[in-house]
């Protein structure tokens, strides 16, 4: 299998290359049964991606690379979370924050980032313990 | 709700693979150790609930490609 066709509620009919597939062994929190997602660029810069559920075409999340918008954001991920996705080298880790699109603002969930192991394409939504982090941090053009 | 009493260093087993052990009892705080397979997440209840609610809100609010608003971007190119 090199490509999967999805008729996505948000992306329309889209062909997903296997190389864009990521797997959440524990699902995304609140959606534990849905494990497979396709990561598709949402706009030209590549900072925003869709995480389109392969198993449920109606479910998609918008995600953002937090670094450029939140330069001080450097969460530490504990060993158990890393083990769950086979992550041993920090260079293999890609952070993504789930985005909520509101009427006026676009916000990022900094308290529960997604950690992607770019080497094996396994991912996990991690719950951080720093209670000062927001689930709705406004994303502002910098 | 199943109610069990445990002493320090005793455990309970949930299903076949999840083990919860009482590691320390200090005042009104209990320190628990949890062993679980990687397909099972374990989080503090109130934080999980907050994350789950935000995930659901994000999923519900996700626009279609056609309706995607202009997303904030870093302005200066490298």
Backbone of each chain as ProteinMPNN parsed JSONL, in Angstrom:
{"seq_chain_A": "XXXXXXXXXXXXXXXXXXXXXXXXXXXXXXXXXXXXXXXXXXXXXXXXXXXXXXXXXXXXXXXXXXXXXXXXXXXXXXXXXXXXXXXXXXXXXXXXXXXXXXXXXXXXXXXXXXXXXXXXXXXXXXXXXXXXXXXXXXXXXX", "coords_chain_A": {"N_chain_A": [[0.852, -1.197, 0.0], [0.766, 2.013, -1.025], [-0.603, 4.347, -1.169], [-3.452, 5.979, 0.231], [-6.873, 6.562, -0.166], [-8.853, 9.15, 1.018], [-12.024, 10.363, 1.871], [-12.421, 13.193, 3.024], [-14.112, 15.16, 5.43], [-13.221, 17.716, 5.731], [-10.953, 18.1, 4.141], [-11.787, 17.261, 1.724], [-11.761, 15.037, -1.107], [-8.935, 13.198, -0.883], [-5.705, 12.029, -1.654], [-3.654, 10.12, 0.235], [-0.324, 9.762, 0.913], [1.592, 6.95, 1.957], [3.836, 7.668, 3.352], [3.104, 9.868, 4.751], [1.658, 9.014, 6.854], [0.927, 8.752, 10.315], [1.101, 7.131, 13.493], [-0.785, 6.86, 16.412], [-0.268, 5.108, 19.15], [-1.831, 5.108, 21.461], [-3.955, 6.567, 20.693], [-5.519, 9.842, 20.294], [-6.117, 11.988, 23.027], [-9.32, 11.542, 24.283], [-10.182, 10.459, 21.982], [-9.675, 7.614, 21.833], [-9.797, 5.254, 20.304], [-9.073, 5.796, 17.743], [-6.372, 5.549, 15.801], [-4.739, 5.983, 13.586], [-3.441, 8.561, 11.598], [-3.218, 10.969, 8.961], [-0.715, 13.168, 8.024], [-0.894, 16.268, 6.709], [0.168, 19.058, 4.91], [-1.119, 22.249, 5.726], [-0.873, 24.794, 4.822], [1.325, 26.948, 2.88], [3.767, 27.469, 4.279], [4.292, 25.318, 5.848], [4.185, 25.231, 8.571], [1.762, 24.778, 9.714], [-0.264, 21.926, 9.97], [-2.629, 19.51, 8.833], [-4.027, 16.987, 10.84], [-5.366, 14.345, 9.782], [-7.799, 12.021, 10.444], [-7.47, 8.675, 9.522], [-9.177, 6.638, 9.93], [-11.636, 7.727, 10.601], [-13.254, 9.726, 8.562], [-14.48, 12.147, 9.119], [-13.103, 13.345, 11.12], [-10.675, 15.65, 11.912], [-7.741, 17.338, 12.876], [-6.278, 20.546, 13.298], [-2.896, 21.399, 13.366], [0.029, 22.896, 14.803], [3.45, 23.851, 14.446], [5.099, 24.672, 17.311], [7.416, 26.193, 17.878], [8.255, 28.693, 16.34], [6.306, 30.518, 17.202], [6.127, 30.412, 19.943], [8.709, 30.91, 21.421], [9.929, 30.381, 23.898], [8.948, 28.025, 24.681], [9.619, 24.994, 25.836], [9.078, 22.141, 26.529], [9.725, 19.435, 28.817], [9.757, 16.024, 28.121], [8.731, 13.128, 29.689], [10.487, 10.007, 30.51], [8.865, 7.693, 30.293], [6.868, 8.463, 28.534], [8.403, 8.913, 26.285], [9.406, 6.351, 25.824], [7.084, 5.065, 25.075], [6.741, 5.768, 22.451], [9.043, 4.911, 21.315], [11.155, 6.691, 21.45], [14.379, 7.837, 21.579], [16.319, 9.605, 20.909], [16.551, 13.04, 21.125], [16.645, 14.533, 18.809], [15.022, 13.26, 17.073], [12.51, 13.99, 17.715], [9.484, 15.66, 17.086], [7.594, 18.42, 17.846], [4.144, 19.142, 18.048], [1.371, 21.264, 18.261], [-2.065, 21.131, 19.023], [-4.543, 22.954, 17.351], [-7.07, 25.358, 17.932], [-9.581, 26.833, 16.141], [-11.064, 29.87, 16.385], [-13.651, 32.422, 16.337], [-12.395, 34.879, 16.384], [-9.798, 34.421, 17.089], [-6.903, 32.278, 16.837], [-5.877, 29.485, 18.506], [-3.415, 27.635, 20.44], [-2.866, 24.454, 21.918], [-0.923, 24.226, 24.513], [-0.543, 22.793, 26.755], [-1.059, 20.162, 26.268], [0.772, 18.841, 24.222], [1.471, 17.241, 21.048], [3.766, 14.701, 20.55], [5.875, 13.694, 18.085], [7.629, 10.979, 16.809], [9.904, 11.218, 14.459], [11.326, 9.295, 13.222], [10.13, 6.722, 13.421], [7.52, 7.314, 12.997], [5.657, 7.199, 15.042], [3.372, 8.563, 17.419], [2.311, 10.607, 20.2], [-0.024, 12.095, 22.386], [0.916, 14.196, 24.851], [0.526, 14.89, 28.294], [1.353, 17.665, 29.969], [2.904, 18.757, 33.064], [3.124, 21.331, 33.918], [1.249, 23.697, 35.173], [0.935, 26.285, 34.416], [0.815, 26.421, 31.739], [-1.194, 26.95, 28.869], [-4.242, 25.627, 27.49], [-5.257, 26.999, 25.493], [-3.592, 28.924, 24.068], [-3.067, 32.001, 22.581], [-2.252, 32.251, 19.154], [-0.085, 34.295, 17.543], [0.765, 36.354, 14.819], [4.165, 36.649, 14.24]], "CA_chain_A": [[0.0, 0.0, 0.0], [1.557, 3.241, -1.027], [-1.463, 5.522, -1.029], [-4.785, 5.739, 0.77], [-7.827, 7.621, -0.539], [-9.779, 9.507, 2.091], [-12.998, 11.399, 1.532], [-12.419, 13.903, 4.294], [-15.108, 16.217, 5.522], [-12.576, 19.027, 5.653], [-9.972, 18.18, 3.059], [-12.343, 16.73, 0.491], [-11.189, 13.755, -1.501], [-7.485, 13.42, -0.898], [-4.882, 10.832, -1.682], [-2.648, 10.23, 1.281], [0.824, 8.894, 0.715], [1.905, 6.209, 3.177], [4.901, 8.353, 4.089], [2.541, 10.925, 5.596], [0.881, 8.413, 7.933], [1.508, 8.637, 11.652], [0.247, 6.299, 14.321], [-0.854, 7.131, 17.846], [-0.601, 3.831, 19.782], [-2.879, 5.296, 22.466], [-4.925, 7.513, 20.158], [-5.464, 11.213, 20.804], [-6.956, 11.984, 24.235], [-10.721, 11.761, 23.951], [-10.452, 9.676, 20.771], [-8.686, 6.556, 22.058], [-9.853, 4.158, 19.34], [-8.601, 6.232, 16.424], [-4.923, 5.486, 15.954], [-3.978, 6.361, 12.387], [-3.695, 9.893, 11.065], [-2.351, 11.417, 7.885], [-0.249, 14.535, 8.266], [-0.954, 16.955, 5.42], [0.432, 20.485, 5.092], [-2.344, 23.043, 5.614], [-0.56, 25.99, 4.044], [2.615, 26.859, 2.194], [4.964, 27.526, 5.118], [4.537, 24.021, 6.483], [4.091, 25.294, 10.029], [0.458, 24.223, 10.086], [-0.604, 20.679, 9.298], [-3.824, 18.782, 9.215], [-3.913, 15.591, 11.232], [-6.62, 13.804, 9.29], [-7.993, 10.631, 10.847], [-7.655, 7.749, 8.407], [-10.275, 5.737, 10.282], [-12.88, 8.496, 10.64], [-13.035, 10.844, 7.634], [-15.036, 13.398, 9.628], [-12.278, 13.894, 12.197], [-9.367, 16.187, 11.552], [-7.24, 18.388, 13.754], [-5.254, 21.431, 12.749], [-1.782, 21.394, 14.312], [1.035, 23.904, 14.463], [4.777, 23.728, 15.057], [5.031, 25.779, 18.273], [8.657, 26.942, 18.036], [8.318, 30.093, 15.875], [5.329, 31.369, 17.876], [6.335, 30.327, 21.385], [10.135, 30.577, 21.457], [10.362, 29.908, 25.208], [8.242, 26.78, 24.973], [10.578, 23.885, 25.72], [8.637, 21.186, 27.542], [10.457, 18.165, 28.882], [8.894, 14.865, 27.989], [9.38, 12.151, 30.567], [10.997, 8.789, 29.867], [7.797, 6.751, 29.946], [6.199, 8.951, 27.316], [9.323, 8.686, 25.171], [9.447, 4.905, 25.564], [5.84, 4.651, 24.424], [6.866, 5.961, 21.001], [10.375, 4.475, 20.899], [11.96, 7.893, 21.239], [15.574, 7.875, 22.423], [17.149, 10.742, 20.495], [15.711, 14.247, 21.036], [16.612, 15.042, 17.427], [13.948, 12.573, 16.338], [11.207, 14.439, 18.23], [8.852, 16.847, 16.491], [6.445, 18.836, 18.649], [3.026, 19.776, 17.34], [0.296, 21.615, 19.181], [-3.375, 21.141, 18.368], [-5.021, 24.325, 17.163], [-8.51, 25.608, 17.924], [-9.899, 28.015, 15.344], [-12.229, 30.572, 16.906], [-14.128, 33.494, 15.454], [-11.439, 35.996, 16.33], [-8.42, 34.025, 17.381], [-6.457, 30.907, 16.616], [-5.124, 29.183, 19.721], [-2.677, 26.369, 20.484], [-2.901, 23.731, 23.182], [0.462, 24.048, 24.939], [-0.523, 21.88, 27.897], [-1.12, 18.788, 25.78], [1.337, 18.776, 22.876], [1.7, 15.951, 20.407], [5.166, 14.431, 20.257], [5.996, 12.757, 16.967], [8.943, 10.409, 16.552], [9.959, 11.286, 12.992], [12.0, 8.11, 12.703], [9.213, 5.583, 13.247], [6.173, 7.85, 12.729], [4.735, 7.008, 16.163], [3.103, 9.845, 18.078], [1.569, 10.516, 21.448], [-0.358, 13.374, 22.988], [1.501, 14.174, 26.183], [-0.058, 15.851, 29.215], [2.449, 18.249, 30.746], [2.519, 19.027, 34.449], [3.239, 22.762, 34.2], [-0.129, 24.194, 35.114], [0.863, 27.641, 33.859], [0.639, 26.311, 30.287], [-2.592, 27.067, 28.499], [-4.766, 24.8, 26.397], [-5.759, 27.936, 24.472], [-2.634, 30.036, 23.972], [-3.284, 32.661, 21.287], [-1.174, 32.252, 18.174], [-0.04, 35.648, 16.987], [1.788, 36.519, 13.796], [5.35, 37.242, 14.893]], "C_chain_A": [[0.88, 1.236, 0.0], [0.683, 4.468, -0.85], [-2.841, 5.102, -0.543], [-5.674, 6.881, 0.301], [-8.728, 7.894, 0.655], [-10.749, 10.532, 1.554], [-13.247, 12.177, 2.814], [-13.454, 15.005, 4.291], [-14.465, 17.588, 5.327], [-11.638, 19.176, 4.48], [-10.543, 17.749, 1.72], [-11.689, 15.398, 0.163], [-9.686, 13.948, -1.647], [-6.764, 12.088, -0.871], [-3.743, 11.02, -0.701], [-1.528, 9.254, 0.996], [1.182, 8.217, 2.034], [2.957, 6.924, 4.019], [4.364, 9.462, 4.985], [1.763, 10.359, 6.773], [1.638, 8.438, 9.25], [0.537, 7.814, 12.499], [0.36, 6.706, 15.787], [-1.221, 5.822, 18.533], [-1.714, 3.955, 20.829], [-3.955, 6.255, 21.962], [-4.656, 8.926, 20.646], [-6.46, 11.276, 21.953], [-8.385, 12.388, 23.899], [-11.158, 10.965, 22.73], [-9.554, 8.44, 20.795], [-8.678, 5.445, 21.009], [-9.229, 4.513, 18.014], [-7.09, 6.417, 16.498], [-4.154, 6.068, 14.767], [-4.402, 7.713, 11.858], [-2.746, 10.149, 9.905], [-1.976, 12.855, 8.171], [-0.098, 15.232, 6.914], [-0.72, 18.44, 5.661], [-0.85, 21.276, 4.859], [-2.116, 24.334, 4.832], [0.916, 25.963, 3.68], [3.823, 26.818, 3.128], [5.287, 26.187, 5.754], [4.453, 24.049, 7.993], [2.781, 24.697, 10.538], [0.207, 22.955, 9.286], [-1.993, 20.244, 9.713], [-3.377, 17.436, 9.753], [-5.288, 15.003, 10.899], [-6.725, 12.356, 9.731], [-8.225, 9.776, 9.604], [-8.892, 6.893, 8.655], [-11.615, 6.44, 10.363], [-12.706, 9.741, 9.775], [-13.58, 12.184, 8.14], [-14.141, 14.06, 10.663], [-10.944, 14.384, 11.68], [-9.007, 17.263, 12.559], [-6.292, 19.271, 12.953], [-4.147, 21.481, 13.805], [-0.741, 22.398, 13.855], [2.364, 23.547, 15.127], [4.922, 24.909, 16.013], [6.248, 26.708, 18.263], [8.643, 28.408, 17.602], [7.391, 31.041, 16.64], [5.551, 31.441, 19.379], [7.798, 29.958, 21.624], [10.637, 30.076, 22.806], [9.753, 28.563, 25.578], [9.19, 25.617, 24.752], [10.213, 22.821, 26.741], [9.546, 19.973, 27.608], [9.46, 17.03, 28.922], [9.528, 13.746, 28.805], [9.67, 10.825, 29.858], [9.899, 7.832, 29.449], [7.082, 7.166, 28.667], [7.091, 8.707, 26.113], [9.362, 7.203, 24.799], [8.224, 4.455, 24.78], [5.887, 4.851, 22.91], [8.275, 5.658, 20.515], [11.344, 5.626, 20.688], [13.171, 7.879, 22.165], [16.453, 9.076, 22.105], [16.259, 11.98, 20.36], [15.635, 14.825, 19.624], [15.495, 14.421, 16.614], [12.572, 13.085, 16.731], [10.741, 15.696, 17.51], [7.643, 17.179, 17.354], [5.387, 19.465, 17.765], [1.965, 20.113, 18.372], [-1.023, 21.694, 18.431], [-3.959, 22.545, 18.442], [-6.531, 24.377, 17.234], [-8.749, 26.909, 17.181], [-11.166, 28.639, 15.902], [-12.646, 31.661, 15.941], [-13.068, 34.572, 15.273], [-10.002, 35.534, 16.431], [-8.171, 32.577, 16.997], [-5.581, 30.577, 17.82], [-4.472, 27.811, 19.655], [-2.762, 25.762, 21.873], [-1.463, 23.419, 23.588], [0.573, 23.042, 26.083], [-0.5, 20.415, 27.442], [-0.548, 18.658, 24.38], [1.381, 17.341, 22.359], [3.198, 15.834, 20.167], [5.21, 13.372, 19.168], [7.438, 12.28, 16.873], [9.084, 10.325, 15.039], [10.602, 10.044, 12.386], [11.03, 6.953, 12.463], [7.763, 6.001, 13.039], [5.165, 7.477, 13.817], [4.573, 8.337, 16.891], [2.274, 9.622, 19.328], [1.206, 11.919, 21.887], [0.055, 13.289, 24.453], [0.806, 15.221, 27.046], [1.068, 16.391, 30.092], [1.973, 18.608, 32.144], [2.635, 20.499, 34.814], [1.878, 23.417, 34.05], [-0.222, 25.632, 34.62], [0.671, 27.612, 32.349], [-0.848, 26.268, 29.947], [-2.986, 26.038, 27.45], [-5.247, 25.695, 25.259], [-4.842, 29.159, 24.401], [-2.801, 30.704, 22.61], [-2.045, 32.605, 20.403], [-1.213, 33.593, 17.467], [1.04, 35.698, 15.927], [2.99, 37.23, 14.409], [6.214, 37.974, 13.875]], "O_chain_A": [[1.648, 1.463, 0.934], [1.166, 5.519, -0.43], [-3.329, 4.018, -0.863], [-5.274, 8.043, 0.362], [-9.299, 6.97, 1.233], [-10.351, 11.467, 0.86], [-14.155, 11.866, 3.585], [-13.653, 15.693, 3.29], [-15.1, 18.51, 4.815], [-11.536, 20.251, 3.889], [-9.872, 17.855, 0.693], [-11.139, 14.723, 1.034], [-9.23, 14.768, -2.443], [-7.153, 11.154, -0.168], [-2.967, 11.97, -0.803], [-1.762, 8.054, 0.854], [1.089, 8.828, 3.098], [2.971, 6.805, 5.245], [5.068, 9.946, 5.871], [1.26, 11.115, 7.604], [2.841, 8.177, 9.293], [-0.671, 7.801, 12.26], [1.456, 6.873, 16.322], [-2.392, 5.443, 18.507], [-2.458, 3.0, 21.054], [-4.787, 6.709, 22.749], [-3.668, 9.17, 21.338], [-7.535, 10.683, 21.87], [-8.625, 13.44, 23.307], [-12.352, 10.811, 22.472], [-8.757, 8.238, 19.879], [-7.666, 4.765, 20.839], [-8.886, 3.625, 17.234], [-6.594, 7.322, 17.168], [-3.048, 6.584, 14.93], [-5.593, 7.978, 11.691], [-1.632, 9.628, 9.862], [-2.831, 13.668, 8.523], [0.72, 14.835, 6.084], [-1.355, 19.024, 6.54], [-1.584, 21.008, 3.907], [-3.046, 24.896, 4.253], [1.662, 25.082, 4.108], [4.821, 26.181, 2.793], [6.426, 25.945, 6.154], [4.628, 23.018, 8.642], [2.711, 24.179, 11.653], [0.436, 22.914, 8.077], [-2.468, 20.569, 10.802], [-2.468, 16.81, 9.207], [-6.243, 15.158, 11.66], [-5.846, 11.549, 9.432], [-9.054, 10.098, 8.753], [-9.569, 6.475, 7.715], [-12.649, 5.792, 10.204], [-12.08, 10.709, 10.206], [-13.185, 13.239, 7.644], [-14.381, 15.204, 11.049], [-10.178, 13.628, 11.083], [-9.868, 18.003, 13.033], [-5.597, 18.804, 12.051], [-4.429, 21.592, 14.998], [-0.641, 22.712, 12.669], [2.391, 23.008, 16.234], [4.873, 26.055, 15.566], [6.126, 27.885, 18.602], [8.981, 29.285, 18.398], [7.662, 32.239, 16.716], [5.195, 32.435, 20.013], [8.098, 28.821, 21.989], [11.67, 29.409, 22.862], [10.011, 28.029, 26.656], [9.528, 25.291, 23.614], [10.943, 22.612, 27.71], [10.077, 19.528, 26.591], [8.465, 17.064, 29.646], [10.71, 13.443, 28.643], [9.17, 10.561, 28.765], [9.975, 7.223, 28.381], [6.738, 6.333, 27.829], [6.608, 8.339, 25.042], [9.352, 6.845, 23.621], [8.312, 3.574, 23.925], [5.162, 4.186, 22.17], [8.667, 6.091, 19.431], [12.242, 5.548, 19.851], [13.022, 7.906, 23.387], [17.243, 9.511, 22.943], [15.316, 11.978, 19.568], [14.679, 15.522, 19.283], [15.067, 14.971, 15.599], [11.569, 12.668, 16.152], [11.491, 16.659, 17.346], [6.774, 16.335, 17.572], [5.696, 20.225, 16.847], [1.697, 19.312, 19.268], [-1.094, 22.254, 17.338], [-3.873, 23.223, 19.466], [-7.207, 23.527, 16.655], [-8.2, 27.952, 17.534], [-12.225, 28.012, 15.894], [-12.071, 31.807, 14.863], [-12.866, 35.102, 14.18], [-9.094, 36.185, 15.913], [-9.093, 31.775, 16.855], [-4.642, 31.313, 18.121], [-4.914, 26.934, 18.913], [-2.733, 26.473, 22.878], [-0.855, 22.476, 23.082], [1.649, 22.505, 26.347], [0.014, 19.545, 28.145], [-1.292, 18.392, 23.436], [1.334, 16.376, 23.121], [3.825, 16.756, 19.644], [4.646, 12.288, 19.316], [8.363, 13.091, 16.859], [8.467, 9.472, 14.4], [10.449, 9.769, 11.196], [11.095, 6.285, 11.432], [6.879, 5.153, 12.917], [3.962, 7.44, 13.561], [5.508, 9.134, 16.973], [1.624, 8.589, 19.491], [2.02, 12.836, 21.781], [-0.402, 12.418, 25.193], [0.528, 16.324, 26.576], [1.664, 15.647, 30.87], [0.773, 18.747, 32.38], [2.273, 20.879, 35.928], [1.413, 23.662, 32.937], [-1.321, 26.151, 34.424], [0.397, 28.644, 31.737], [-1.646, 25.638, 30.641], [-2.168, 25.629, 26.626], [-5.603, 25.206, 24.187], [-5.274, 30.286, 24.646], [-2.687, 30.035, 21.583], [-0.932, 32.879, 20.852], [-2.221, 33.98, 16.876], [2.122, 35.142, 16.118], [2.848, 38.288, 15.022], [7.249, 38.534, 14.233]]}, "seq_chain_B": "XXXXXXXXXXXXXXXXXXXXXXXXXXXXXXXXXXXXXXXXXXXXXXXXXXXXXXXXXXXXXXXXXXXXXXXXXXXXXX", "coords_chain_B": {"N_chain_B": [[-18.888, 2.344, 41.596], [-15.933, 0.665, 42.346], [-14.668, -0.075, 45.497], [-11.716, -0.245, 47.235], [-9.453, -1.016, 49.858], [-6.094, -0.238, 50.469], [-2.806, -0.82, 51.72], [0.341, 0.814, 52.337], [2.651, 0.145, 49.762], [1.1, -1.887, 48.757], [-0.862, -3.247, 46.018], [-3.18, -2.76, 43.261], [-4.78, -4.474, 40.57], [-5.764, -3.747, 37.338], [-7.806, -4.903, 34.826], [-5.81, -6.99, 32.751], [-3.322, -5.931, 32.729], [-2.764, -3.471, 33.925], [-1.268, -2.028, 36.673], [-1.586, -0.652, 39.846], [0.149, 0.879, 42.391], [0.537, 1.663, 45.824], [2.768, 3.97, 46.784], [3.635, 5.84, 48.595], [2.455, 7.4, 51.535], [1.528, 10.411, 52.684], [0.423, 12.569, 54.956], [-2.37, 14.172, 53.638], [-1.857, 13.314, 51.147], [-1.386, 10.949, 48.589], [0.96, 8.922, 47.064], [1.096, 7.398, 44.011], [2.12, 4.593, 42.071], [2.099, 3.667, 38.667], [1.806, 1.02, 36.471], [1.516, 0.425, 33.105], [0.479, -0.706, 29.835], [1.701, 0.639, 26.683], [-0.456, 1.332, 25.157], [-2.321, 2.373, 26.75], [-3.286, 5.312, 28.334], [-2.304, 7.284, 31.136], [-3.339, 9.659, 33.306], [-3.568, 12.575, 35.448], [-6.801, 13.189, 36.616], [-8.207, 15.665, 36.398], [-6.651, 17.166, 34.673], [-6.563, 15.61, 32.379], [-9.22, 15.733, 31.68], [-9.468, 18.414, 31.027], [-7.735, 18.593, 28.81], [-8.999, 16.789, 27.092], [-11.454, 18.039, 26.656], [-10.606, 20.315, 25.327], [-9.44, 19.171, 23.077], [-11.73, 18.096, 21.874], [-13.164, 20.4, 21.365], [-11.417, 21.607, 19.574], [-11.501, 19.797, 17.458], [-14.165, 19.963, 16.728], [-14.336, 22.591, 15.91], [-12.747, 22.719, 13.735], [-12.079, 24.038, 10.613], [-13.182, 23.648, 7.165], [-11.029, 23.098, 4.327], [-11.605, 25.042, 2.448], [-12.69, 27.01, 4.025], [-10.676, 27.769, 5.621], [-9.182, 30.091, 7.699], [-7.05, 33.021, 7.341], [-4.057, 32.102, 8.529], [-2.074, 32.855, 11.409], [1.3, 33.758, 10.871], [4.901, 33.555, 11.071], [6.511, 36.584, 10.351], [8.963, 37.398, 9.288], [11.097, 36.257, 6.819], [13.587, 33.621, 6.769]], "CA_chain_B": [[-17.447, 2.46, 41.813], [-15.372, -0.389, 43.191], [-13.882, 0.542, 46.566], [-10.768, -1.183, 47.855], [-8.473, -0.384, 50.733], [-4.737, -0.769, 50.316], [-1.782, -0.239, 52.578], [1.59, 1.182, 51.677], [3.33, -0.892, 48.964], [0.183, -2.859, 48.172], [-1.243, -2.892, 44.652], [-4.378, -3.311, 42.65], [-4.582, -4.785, 39.162], [-6.934, -3.398, 36.522], [-7.671, -5.724, 33.621], [-4.697, -7.937, 32.887], [-1.996, -5.343, 32.602], [-2.535, -2.198, 34.613], [-1.02, -2.25, 38.103], [-1.463, 0.594, 40.605], [0.773, 0.565, 43.681], [0.646, 2.778, 46.766], [4.206, 4.097, 47.045], [3.911, 6.684, 49.754], [1.289, 8.088, 52.079], [2.043, 11.494, 53.534], [-0.662, 13.512, 55.249], [-3.542, 13.879, 52.811], [-1.408, 13.023, 49.789], [-1.005, 9.569, 48.317], [1.772, 8.794, 45.855], [0.758, 6.139, 43.34], [2.91, 4.174, 40.92], [1.222, 2.968, 37.733], [2.409, 0.3, 35.357], [0.466, 0.215, 32.097], [1.04, -0.832, 28.482], [1.764, 1.923, 26.001], [-1.73, 1.665, 24.512], [-3.201, 2.939, 27.78], [-2.709, 6.532, 28.902], [-2.601, 7.486, 32.551], [-3.148, 11.078, 33.613], [-4.388, 13.169, 36.509], [-8.144, 13.27, 36.053], [-8.677, 17.013, 36.049], [-5.902, 17.657, 33.519], [-7.04, 14.846, 31.226], [-10.533, 16.243, 31.304], [-9.26, 19.7, 30.357], [-7.146, 18.327, 27.49], [-10.007, 16.137, 26.265], [-12.438, 19.042, 26.25], [-10.004, 21.189, 24.327], [-9.324, 18.377, 21.845], [-13.046, 17.98, 21.254], [-13.486, 21.736, 20.84], [-10.569, 21.831, 18.396], [-12.006, 18.952, 16.373], [-15.471, 20.479, 16.301], [-14.175, 23.909, 15.296], [-11.826, 22.669, 12.591], [-12.769, 24.471, 9.39], [-12.792, 22.925, 5.958], [-9.933, 23.753, 3.612], [-12.138, 26.247, 1.789], [-13.007, 28.035, 5.017], [-9.52, 27.996, 6.49], [-8.876, 31.518, 7.756], [-5.634, 33.35, 7.197], [-3.453, 31.666, 9.779], [-0.922, 33.689, 11.803], [2.584, 33.211, 10.445], [6.044, 34.428, 11.362], [6.529, 37.486, 9.193], [10.255, 37.608, 8.625], [11.665, 35.033, 6.255], [14.981, 33.389, 7.175]], "C_chain_B": [[-16.987, 1.34, 42.735], [-14.487, 0.27, 44.246], [-13.021, -0.509, 47.239], [-9.878, -0.401, 48.804], [-7.126, -1.049, 50.537], [-3.828, -0.105, 51.329], [-0.586, 0.13, 51.723], [2.217, -0.048, 51.01], [2.411, -2.005, 48.478], [-0.32, -2.343, 46.836], [-2.641, -3.365, 44.324], [-4.081, -3.549, 41.173], [-5.884, -4.496, 38.428], [-6.797, -4.11, 35.186], [-6.537, -6.696, 33.838], [-3.358, -7.251, 33.074], [-1.74, -4.077, 33.4], [-2.396, -2.46, 36.11], [-0.829, -0.906, 38.775], [-0.938, 0.238, 41.99], [0.825, 1.815, 44.548], [2.111, 2.883, 47.179], [4.506, 4.884, 48.32], [2.612, 7.301, 50.231], [1.83, 9.159, 53.016], [0.943, 12.513, 53.748], [-1.873, 13.161, 54.395], [-3.155, 13.57, 51.366], [-0.972, 11.573, 49.671], [-0.195, 9.551, 47.034], [1.547, 7.415, 45.261], [1.727, 5.857, 42.207], [2.014, 3.371, 39.996], [2.042, 2.3, 36.656], [1.298, -0.009, 34.358], [1.105, 0.055, 30.73], [0.934, 0.495, 27.738], [0.473, 2.282, 25.268], [-2.698, 2.321, 25.493], [-2.546, 4.206, 28.328], [-3.136, 6.657, 30.358], [-2.33, 8.951, 32.874], [-3.948, 11.469, 34.835], [-5.74, 13.51, 35.905], [-8.514, 14.668, 35.582], [-7.936, 17.551, 34.827], [-6.346, 16.919, 32.254], [-8.363, 15.404, 30.74], [-10.38, 17.56, 30.551], [-8.706, 19.498, 28.939], [-8.199, 17.739, 26.564], [-11.024, 17.148, 25.77], [-11.867, 19.946, 25.173], [-9.809, 20.454, 23.011], [-10.656, 18.335, 21.115], [-13.463, 19.323, 20.649], [-12.695, 22.009, 19.567], [-11.105, 21.05, 17.211], [-13.314, 19.513, 15.828], [-15.328, 21.787, 15.536], [-13.325, 23.876, 14.044], [-12.576, 23.037, 11.31], [-12.421, 23.552, 8.227], [-11.688, 23.725, 5.266], [-10.401, 25.058, 2.993], [-12.363, 27.374, 2.778], [-11.819, 28.387, 5.887], [-9.181, 29.487, 6.519], [-7.39, 31.752, 7.497], [-4.963, 33.039, 8.53], [-2.253, 32.545, 10.123], [0.383, 33.0, 11.424], [3.706, 34.109, 10.929], [6.277, 35.313, 10.144], [7.873, 37.537, 8.502], [10.808, 36.308, 8.094], [13.105, 34.871, 6.705], [15.93, 33.705, 6.031]], "O_chain_B": [[-17.588, 1.102, 43.783], [-13.638, 1.094, 43.907], [-13.514, -1.519, 47.741], [-9.587, 0.769, 48.558], [-7.03, -2.273, 50.45], [-4.059, 1.031, 51.742], [-0.518, -0.203, 50.54], [2.303, -1.123, 51.603], [2.874, -2.962, 47.856], [-0.223, -1.151, 46.547], [-3.209, -4.23, 44.991], [-3.217, -2.888, 40.598], [-6.958, -4.936, 38.836], [-5.795, -3.947, 34.491], [-6.314, -7.174, 34.951], [-2.383, -7.866, 33.509], [-0.59, -3.658, 33.531], [-3.285, -3.037, 36.736], [-0.006, -0.102, 38.336], [-1.511, -0.604, 42.68], [1.125, 2.904, 44.057], [2.637, 1.991, 47.845], [5.487, 4.628, 49.019], [1.764, 7.68, 49.423], [2.497, 8.861, 54.007], [0.573, 13.239, 52.825], [-2.351, 12.027, 54.409], [-4.002, 13.562, 50.473], [-0.28, 11.041, 50.539], [-0.621, 10.109, 46.023], [1.775, 6.396, 45.913], [2.113, 6.763, 41.469], [1.261, 2.506, 40.444], [2.873, 2.935, 36.007], [0.283, -0.614, 34.701], [2.169, 0.623, 30.48], [0.161, 1.37, 28.127], [0.32, 3.412, 24.807], [-3.774, 2.772, 25.101], [-1.386, 4.18, 28.738], [-4.205, 6.188, 30.748], [-1.203, 9.422, 32.725], [-4.895, 10.78, 35.216], [-5.814, 14.059, 34.806], [-9.069, 14.837, 34.496], [-8.506, 18.3, 34.034], [-6.489, 17.524, 31.191], [-8.596, 15.531, 29.538], [-11.072, 17.801, 29.562], [-9.15, 20.146, 27.992], [-8.296, 18.125, 25.399], [-11.415, 17.123, 24.603], [-12.559, 20.301, 24.218], [-9.99, 21.038, 21.942], [-10.717, 18.514, 19.898], [-14.04, 19.375, 19.563], [-13.22, 22.566, 18.604], [-11.163, 21.564, 16.094], [-13.537, 19.534, 14.617], [-16.103, 22.065, 14.621], [-13.191, 24.889, 13.358], [-13.584, 22.418, 10.972], [-11.473, 22.771, 8.305], [-11.453, 24.889, 5.592], [-9.684, 26.059, 3.011], [-12.247, 28.549, 2.431], [-11.934, 29.211, 6.794], [-8.92, 30.081, 5.473], [-6.591, 30.817, 7.441], [-5.28, 33.657, 9.546], [-1.496, 32.937, 9.235], [0.543, 31.798, 11.635], [3.49, 35.297, 11.172], [6.242, 34.825, 9.015], [7.944, 37.698, 7.284], [10.971, 35.35, 8.849], [13.781, 35.859, 6.993], [17.144, 33.571, 6.182]]}, "name": "protein", "num_of_chains": 2, "seq": "XXXXXXXXXXXXXXXXXXXXXXXXXXXXXXXXXXXXXXXXXXXXXXXXXXXXXXXXXXXXXXXXXXXXXXXXXXXXXXXXXXXXXXXXXXXXXXXXXXXXXXXXXXXXXXXXXXXXXXXXXXXXXXXXXXXXXXXXXXXXXXXXXXXXXXXXXXXXXXXXXXXXXXXXXXXXXXXXXXXXXXXXXXXXXXXXXXXXXXXXXXXXXXXXXXXXXXXXXXXX"}
